Amino acid sequence: MHPITPLAAFLCLLLTSMFSHVASSSKGDPFCLSQIEAPGAATTADTLEILPGSRLVKCGIVLKRGKRGEWDAGMIESPVIWFDENRKRYAMVYTGYDHANTTKLGYAAVSMPQIGLAWSDDLFSWEKDSRNPIFRPSGAPGSPDGSGTAGPFIWFERGTYYLFYFGTTASGYEKGLKTLNLAVSTDLYTWRRYEGNPVISPQGTDWRRDAIWHPNITKVGEKYFLFFNASGVVDGINEEYIGYATSADLFHWKVDDANSPLLIGSRNPSAWDASGRTGDPSLYKVGNRWFMAYYSWDRNHAQDGLAWTTEAGFPLGWQPYGGNPILRIGEPGSFDDQHAAKPFIFRTKDQHFHFTRR
């Protein structure tokens, strides 16, 4: 799925949103806040509109892979954050991998993707839950998640946590068949798999032919929208592309294959999205516009971009931002000098947090 350097830590970026000053962290960790947004600036030939979430300053590493022998010592990825109303703290689910071959790092050295949980009071300092991993592969032969559970997304409603994730059916990094699955819990620790799993599977001969990856869910009225990336073929190019599905109950999903994929990279050989890939969507709404952070790569470096659509056009009509990529790789020798990609967006009343794997 992702031929880029594996992850040792999560990176947090921050943007002050409609805020009257620039702040900085008093902690000893390498965190900082960024410049003020200027919402509503007009786009002209000489001036690029500053979209909410398009101006970022890197704050530093917020979570690291586990120590040798721990369940997530091989790699961590796919952070998803929410404010947990039950515990009145910020929560994060993420994927952790066992370090199967401790003589080296990389995709070939990891196995057994499982889902972990971390907690924070300020979104900067995170502590892993002592009961990790909170969700494991089923281990059942023939099941859609017999060998791995990865790419989590939490939706909380009416006292129930809905955990969406993609399952794997073979040992290693994202091996075997990849499908989207669902489990439910009332406490984040005791889970019941949906008997109708998988809820979305690869299908057809085009954009979602081969695999289903990371989900991101939002609700408009009484309808749920699930945005996800899938592996398949578009215009003869085998890559990952973003599409969507809808549901009235979170269990039964209808993929809009007629209008998917929603977004394709430029395929311009000299561009940041030369591969055509669009992956790992993360949505948020500001005013009367919807925004989608996503990542792409030029076959050397992976970086994050931004797209937008109108309230009237949603869930269709996505336009890539002219200032992409909004998150670029760092200077040579920095911790993200190869890749800075795979976003998750969390917004508070006055701040915009852009979490990513490096």
C-alpha positions, 0 to 999 in steps of 0.5 A: 500500500505505502512504499515509504519509510516506516514510522517511528513516531507521530508528528503534530502540526498546529495552526492558530485559527481565527486567533489574535496572537501567536503562541508557543509552548512552555514545555521542553518538547519541540512544540510550537504554534503557527501564524494566524489564518486570514480566512476569506482572502480573495484568490487572484493571479498574484494572491493565493487564498489562505484556506483554514488549515493551509498554513502549518508550523511543525510542533514536534513528535507527540508519540513514539513506537514502543520499546523493544519487546513491546507490542508496538515496537516495530512501527506506529501509524494512523492516529485518529483523535477525538475528545472523549466525553466519558473521560473528559480527555483527548483520546487517540487510537492508532495502529501498532506493529510488532517488531518481528525482526529486530535486526532491521527496521522497515516493512519487512521487519514488522508483523501483527498490526493491532490497535492501541489507545493513548490519552492527553489533556492538551493534545501535545503530551500523550500517554499510552493506555496500560491495557494496550492493545485494545483491539487485536486480530481475530486469529480465526482462519477465514475471517476478514481480520484474522491476521491484522487490524489496522487503520482505525477510526472511532465514531461515538454516538449514544453511548457506543463507540464504533470502531472502523478498521481495515482487516488483513488476512496474512502475516506481515505489513498489510498482507493478504486481503484488505477489507473495511470492518466494524466493531462496537463497544461501550468502554473502548476495551470490550469489543463485539465484531459486527457479524456482517463484516466486512462492511466494504470490500474490494469490488469491480475492475477499476478504482477499488479493485484491490484493497480498502484502506483508511476510513473517515466518517462525518454526518450530515443530517441523518446520513453518514458519509464514509470517505476512504482510499482504495487501491485499484486502476484508473486510466490504466494507472494502478494507485490509491484513490479516494472515494466515499460511501453512505449509510443510514445506520453505520452498519450498512454502506453503499459505495458511490462507485459512479462518482468515485474516485472523488480526487486524483493526483495531478500525475504531472511528473514534476509535481508533489502528486506525480503518482496520481495517488490520493490517500488517507482522507481527513474531513472538516467543515469551516463556514459553508465549505468542506475541507479534506486533508489527504496525502500523495507522493511523487514516488520519492517523497510523501506529503500532505495536501488539501482539497475543498468543496462547497456545502451545496456540492458536498460530497462531490466537487472536490478541488485541490488547493493551489498551494499544495502541498500544505505539509512539506518534507523537512530540511536534509537531516531533519526527522521528516526529511523523507516523508511528512504525510498521512494526515488526521485533522482535529480542530478545537474552538481556536486551534487547528491540529494536523497530526501525521506520521513522518 
